[in-house]
Amino acid sequence: MARIALLLCILAGTARADDVVQLEVAVGETIERDVGFAMGMHCDDLAIVHAELVAGTAESNTFRVTGAAEGTTRCRAGTAPNRPAYVFEIHVVAAHHRP
């Protein structure tokens, strides 16, 4: 019974694959997403993106990501227990050329 309880606790803190939010950002471009009261952040490859979790408003935090190099990485905003968590798959594309 203890093993089942432990497994349920572990699964409760993980995001399902269906919950992955797809984002596309160009090199040098910055985008933001509201992540509620998520606290803590982790990205798989910081050579591809510069990411940060900042206070957005009194009611929520903001996940801010800037494309650094072309490629794909995953970031999780929300690593603290009993807080919301969001998983982002971020595709960084070539910089947009302005005429």
Sequence and secondary structure as in RCSB ss.txt:
>XXXX:A:sequence
MARIALLLCILAGTARADDVVQLEVAVGETIERDVGFAMGMHCDDLAIVHAELVAGTAESNTFRVTGAAEGTTRC
RAGTAPNRPAYVFEIHVVAAHHRP
>XXXX:A:secstr
 HHHHHHHHHHHTS  GGGEEEEEEEBT EEEEE TT   EEES TTTEEEEEEE SSS EEEEEEE SSEEEEE
EE  STTS  EEEEEEEE      
